[in-house]
Amino acid sequence: MASTSCVFSPTFLLTPSASLKSTGAYKPLLIPQQKTRLPSYSSSKHLKKFGCVTVKASHSLTGMATQEKKKVVVFDTEDDLAVALAKYTADLSDKFTKERGAFTVVVSGGSLIKSLRKLLEPPYLDSVNWSKWHVFWVDERVVPKDHEDSNYKLAFDGFLSKVPIPPGQVYAINDALSAEGAADDYETCLRHLVHTNVLALSTISGYPKFDLELLGMGPDGHVASLFPGHPLVKEKEKWVTFIKDSPKPPPERITFTFPVINSSAYNVLVVCGEGKARAVESAFGTSQNSESLPAGMVTAEEEFALFLDKAAASKL
């Protein structure tokens, strides 16, 4: 992949027209929902290999997905988690490439990119069909692409520059626009990709249906740029929206809305570190004192997987 910034083709740089106005006891909870399933990470063989356990689903999930579509996997170490995440992602890449001829992947910022490092090693570096990947961001800071706060720069430096994904299939924001303009432009791009059948449309929700979203969570329980108590958490009309008063700098960002996030076929929320244990407890614990945090609102149409290391799961 060329080591240059990847942006939409000129077609997508235009602002949208009016016509384009989106602990208890540990036990597995894995109930197959369709004929084609990935290898289950709850198998005793896999759990023994990676030193991980599965925990029952909490009652705090909201949205279309049911508890049967959720699994929580706790790994001994972050390295074990990264190994399993690479296999999970590679298996889905193979599945959707064969079924659809494309694999639409959404990434976030933060430590998530580091957790994808095992995909850069054998056997995945050579076996994954990178030419079929289409990469998006669940949120982005409205800064130049070479800025240290840019999620694009983080992903490019740590992952995208090391795999042969065609540059035209990496969809970064237009950083020459305002936050509102960049959000509208990104939604226009998504609508175009739905129209050209690169991106599926959910028959359940009517929102774009990505194949896989790889998400992280902040210590306060935020996902994407959807923060606890912020009005954007309740946005239900737009696919992509903007924020100018982010509680975490930089203040101006664009973000997918929850209807889009939760229309994904598969969602993986990756959380590591003791510093996030209290938010994990609040979002996914079974206590009556559990809070409603954005992280606890994440679901998926096929499967939502919560990947934790022991430190992050320490309060469950």
C-alpha positions as CSV (number, residue, x, y, z in Angstrom):
1,M,0.0,0.0,0.0
2,A,1.4,3.4,-0.9
3,S,2.5,5.4,2.1
4,T,0.3,8.4,1.2
5,S,-2.9,9.6,2.8
6,C,-6.0,7.8,1.5
7,V,-9.1,9.9,0.9
8,F,-12.4,9.3,-0.9
9,S,-12.2,9.6,-4.7
10,P,-13.1,13.1,-5.9
11,T,-16.7,11.9,-6.3
12,F,-17.0,11.6,-2.5
13,L,-15.4,14.9,-1.6
14,L,-18.5,16.8,-2.5
15,T,-20.9,17.8,0.3
16,P,-24.1,15.7,0.0
17,S,-27.0,17.0,-2.1
18,A,-30.5,17.2,-0.7
19,S,-31.3,13.8,-2.4
20,L,-28.7,12.0,-0.2
21,K,-30.0,13.2,3.2
22,S,-26.8,7.4,8.4
23,T,-19.2,-13.2,37.6
24,G,-20.7,-15.1,38.8
25,A,-20.4,-18.7,37.5
26,Y,-18.5,-18.8,34.3
27,K,-20.1,-20.7,31.4
28,P,-20.3,-20.4,27.7
29,L,-23.2,-18.6,26.1
30,L,-22.9,-19.5,22.5
31,I,-26.1,-20.5,20.7
32,P,-25.7,-20.9,16.9
33,Q,-28.1,-18.7,15.0
34,Q,-27.4,-19.7,11.4
35,K,-25.9,-22.5,9.4
36,T,-22.5,-20.9,8.7
37,R,-20.6,-20.2,11.9
38,L,-17.1,-19.3,12.8
39,P,-15.1,-21.7,15.0
40,S,-16.3,-21.1,18.5
41,Y,-13.8,-19.7,20.9
42,S,-15.7,-21.2,23.8
43,S,-14.6,-24.7,22.9
44,S,-12.6,-26.3,25.8
45,K,-9.7,-26.8,23.5
46,H,-9.5,-23.2,22.5
47,L,-10.0,-21.9,26.0
48,K,-7.2,-24.1,27.3
49,K,-4.9,-22.9,24.6
50,F,-5.5,-19.2,25.2
51,G,-6.2,-19.5,28.9
52,C,-9.5,-17.7,28.6
53,V,-13.0,-18.2,29.9
54,T,-16.4,-17.1,28.8
55,V,-18.9,-15.4,31.0
56,K,-22.6,-15.3,30.8
57,A,-24.3,-12.3,29.0
58,S,-25.5,-9.5,31.2
59,H,-28.9,-8.0,31.2
60,S,-27.7,-4.6,30.4
61,L,-27.5,-4.9,26.6
62,T,-30.0,-2.9,24.6
63,G,-31.0,-2.9,21.0
64,M,-32.0,-5.6,18.4
65,A,-29.4,-8.2,19.3
66,T,-30.5,-10.9,21.9
67,Q,-28.4,-12.4,24.6
68,E,-28.0,-15.5,22.4
69,K,-26.0,-13.4,20.0
70,K,-23.5,-12.2,22.6
71,K,-20.4,-13.8,23.9
72,V,-17.9,-12.6,26.4
73,V,-14.4,-14.0,26.3
74,V,-11.8,-13.3,29.0
75,F,-8.1,-13.9,28.1
76,D,-5.2,-14.3,30.5
77,T,-3.2,-11.7,28.7
78,E,-3.6,-9.1,26.0
79,D,-1.3,-11.1,23.8
80,D,-3.6,-14.1,24.0
81,L,-6.5,-11.7,23.1
82,A,-4.6,-10.4,20.1
83,V,-4.0,-14.0,18.8
84,A,-7.7,-14.8,19.0
85,L,-8.7,-11.5,17.5
86,A,-6.6,-12.1,14.5
87,K,-8.2,-15.5,13.9
88,Y,-11.6,-14.2,14.4
89,T,-11.0,-11.4,11.9
90,A,-9.3,-13.6,9.4
91,D,-12.1,-16.2,9.5
92,L,-14.7,-13.5,8.9
93,S,-12.6,-12.1,6.1
94,D,-12.6,-15.5,4.4
95,K,-16.4,-16.0,5.0
96,F,-17.5,-12.6,3.6
97,T,-15.0,-12.6,0.7
98,K,-16.4,-15.9,-0.4
99,E,-20.0,-14.9,0.1
100,R,-20.0,-11.3,-1.1
101,G,-16.7,-10.8,-2.9
102,A,-15.8,-8.0,-0.4
103,F,-15.1,-7.6,3.3
104,T,-16.2,-4.3,4.9
105,V,-14.3,-3.6,8.1
106,V,-14.7,-0.7,10.5
107,V,-11.9,0.2,13.0
108,S,-11.6,2.6,15.8
109,G,-8.7,4.4,17.4
110,G,-6.9,4.0,20.7
111,S,-5.3,0.6,21.6
112,L,-7.5,-1.3,19.1
113,I,-5.0,-1.0,16.3
114,K,-2.2,-2.5,18.5
115,S,-4.5,-5.5,19.2
116,L,-4.6,-6.2,15.4
117,R,-0.9,-6.8,15.2
118,K,-1.1,-10.6,14.9
119,L,-2.8,-10.1,11.5
120,L,0.6,-8.8,10.3
121,E,2.3,-12.1,11.1
122,P,2.1,-15.6,9.5
123,P,-0.2,-17.2,8.5
124,Y,-2.5,-14.2,8.1
125,L,-0.3,-11.8,6.3
126,D,-0.1,-14.1,3.3
127,S,-3.4,-16.0,3.6
128,V,-5.8,-13.1,4.0
129,N,-7.2,-11.7,0.8
130,W,-6.4,-8.1,1.5
131,S,-7.5,-7.0,-1.9
132,K,-11.1,-7.5,-0.9
133,W,-11.0,-5.4,2.2
134,H,-12.8,-2.1,2.5
135,V,-11.7,-0.1,5.6
136,F,-13.8,2.5,7.4
137,W,-13.6,4.4,10.7
138,V,-16.3,4.3,13.3
139,D,-15.2,7.8,14.4
140,E,-12.5,10.2,13.5
141,R,-11.0,13.4,14.9
142,V,-11.4,16.4,12.5
143,V,-7.6,17.0,12.2
144,P,-5.2,16.7,9.3
145,K,-4.3,13.1,8.5
146,D,-0.7,13.5,9.6
147,H,-1.8,14.9,13.0
148,E,-0.9,12.9,16.0
149,D,-4.6,12.8,17.1
150,S,-5.7,11.3,13.7
151,N,-7.2,7.9,13.9
152,Y,-6.3,7.5,10.3
153,K,-2.6,8.1,11.1
154,L,-2.7,5.7,14.0
155,A,-4.2,2.9,11.7
156,F,-1.9,3.7,8.8
157,D,1.3,3.7,10.8
158,G,0.4,0.6,12.8
159,F,-1.5,-1.5,10.4
160,L,-2.6,-0.2,7.0
161,S,0.8,0.6,5.7
162,K,1.9,-3.0,6.3
163,V,-0.8,-4.8,4.3
164,P,-1.7,-4.6,0.6
165,I,-5.2,-3.2,0.8
166,P,-5.8,-1.0,-2.3
167,P,-5.6,2.6,-1.3
168,G,-9.0,3.3,-3.0
169,Q,-10.6,0.9,-0.6
170,V,-9.5,2.8,2.5
171,Y,-12.1,5.5,3.3
172,A,-10.7,8.3,5.4
173,I,-12.6,11.5,6.1
174,N,-12.1,14.7,4.0
175,D,-10.1,16.7,6.6
176,A,-10.4,19.8,4.5
177,L,-14.1,20.2,5.6
178,S,-15.7,21.3,8.8
179,A,-16.8,18.7,11.3
180,E,-20.4,19.0,10.0
181,G,-19.2,18.9,6.4
182,A,-16.9,15.9,7.0
183,A,-19.8,14.0,8.6
184,D,-22.2,14.7,5.8
185,D,-19.5,13.8,3.2
186,Y,-18.8,10.5,5.0
187,E,-22.4,9.6,5.0
188,T,-22.6,10.4,1.3
189,C,-19.8,8.0,0.7
190,L,-21.5,5.2,2.6
191,R,-24.7,5.8,0.7
192,H,-22.8,5.6,-2.6
193,L,-21.2,2.3,-1.5
194,V,-24.6,0.9,-0.6
195,H,-25.8,1.9,-4.1
196,T,-22.9,0.1,-5.7
197,N,-23.4,-3.0,-3.5
198,V,-19.9,-2.7,-1.9
199,L,-21.7,-2.1,1.4
200,A,-24.7,-4.1,2.4
201,L,-27.9,-2.6,3.7
202,S,-29.6,-4.2,6.7
203,T,-33.0,-5.6,5.9
204,I,-33.8,-5.3,9.6
205,S,-32.9,-1.7,10.3
206,G,-32.5,-0.1,6.9
207,Y,-29.0,1.2,7.9
208,P,-25.7,0.1,6.3
209,K,-24.6,-3.3,7.4
210,F,-20.8,-3.7,7.8
211,D,-19.4,-7.1,7.9
212,L,-17.3,-6.5,11.0
213,E,-16.7,-3.6,13.3
214,L,-13.6,-3.6,15.6
215,L,-14.3,-1.3,18.5
216,G,-12.6,-0.1,21.6
217,M,-13.9,1.5,24.8
218,G,-12.7,4.5,26.8
219,P,-12.2,4.4,30.6
220,D,-15.5,6.3,30.9
221,G,-17.4,3.7,28.8
222,H,-17.6,5.6,25.6
223,V,-17.4,3.9,22.2
224,A,-16.8,5.7,18.9
225,S,-17.3,9.4,19.8
226,L,-20.5,8.6,21.7
227,F,-20.0,9.7,25.2
228,P,-22.0,9.0,28.4
229,G,-24.8,11.5,28.8
230,H,-24.2,13.2,25.4
231,P,-27.3,13.8,23.2
232,L,-25.7,12.1,20.2
233,V,-26.1,8.7,22.0
234,K,-29.8,9.0,21.2
235,E,-29.3,10.0,17.5
236,K,-31.5,7.8,15.4
237,E,-31.8,9.6,12.0
238,K,-28.3,10.2,10.7
239,W,-25.8,7.5,9.7
240,V,-22.9,9.7,10.5
241,T,-22.9,12.8,12.8
242,F,-20.5,15.3,14.3
243,I,-19.6,16.5,17.7
244,K,-17.9,19.9,18.5
245,D,-17.8,19.6,22.3
246,S,-16.2,16.2,22.9
247,P,-15.4,15.6,26.6
248,K,-12.1,14.2,25.4
249,P,-9.8,16.3,23.2
250,P,-9.8,17.1,20.4
251,P,-13.3,18.5,20.6
252,E,-14.4,18.2,16.9
253,R,-15.0,14.7,15.6
254,I,-17.3,12.7,13.4
255,T,-18.9,9.4,14.5
256,F,-21.2,6.6,13.4
257,T,-24.5,6.6,15.2
258,F,-25.7,3.7,17.2
259,P,-28.2,2.5,14.6
260,V,-25.3,2.1,12.2
261,I,-23.0,0.5,14.8
262,N,-25.6,-2.0,15.8
263,S,-26.6,-2.9,12.3
264,S,-23.2,-4.5,11.7
265,A,-23.2,-8.3,11.1
266,Y,-20.4,-8.8,13.7
267,N,-19.2,-6.4,16.3
268,V,-16.1,-7.0,18.5
269,L,-15.5,-4.7,21.5
270,V,-11.9,-5.1,22.7
271,V,-11.1,-3.9,26.2
272,C,-7.8,-4.3,28.0
273,G,-6.3,-3.0,31.2
274,E,-7.3,-2.5,34.8
275,G,-8.0,1.2,34.2
276,K,-11.1,0.2,32.2
277,A,-12.4,-2.5,34.7
278,R,-14.9,-0.3,36.5
279,A,-16.4,0.8,33.2
280,V,-16.6,-2.9,32.1
281,E,-18.4,-3.7,35.4
282,S,-20.8,-0.7,34.9
283,A,-21.6,-1.5,31.3
284,F,-21.7,-5.3,31.4
285,G,-22.1,-6.4,35.1
286,T,-25.2,-7.9,36.5
287,S,-25.4,-5.6,39.6
288,Q,-28.5,-3.5,40.0
289,N,-26.1,-0.6,40.4
290,S,-24.7,-1.1,36.9
291,E,-24.8,2.1,34.8
292,S,-26.1,2.6,31.3
293,L,-23.0,3.4,29.4
294,P,-22.5,3.6,25.6
295,A,-20.4,0.5,25.6
296,G,-23.3,-1.5,27.1
297,M,-25.5,-0.3,24.2
298,V,-23.4,-2.1,21.5
299,T,-25.1,-5.0,19.8
300,A,-24.9,-6.7,16.4
301,E,-27.2,-8.5,13.9
302,E,-25.3,-11.7,13.9
303,E,-22.9,-11.7,16.9
304,F,-21.6,-9.3,19.4
305,A,-18.3,-10.4,21.1
306,L,-16.7,-8.8,24.1
307,F,-13.0,-9.6,24.2
308,L,-11.4,-8.8,27.6
309,D,-8.1,-9.4,29.2
310,K,-8.2,-10.5,32.9
311,A,-7.4,-7.0,34.1
312,A,-10.4,-5.4,32.3
313,A,-12.6,-8.2,33.6
314,S,-11.4,-8.1,37.1
315,K,-14.5,-6.5,38.6
316,L,-17.1,-8.7,36.8
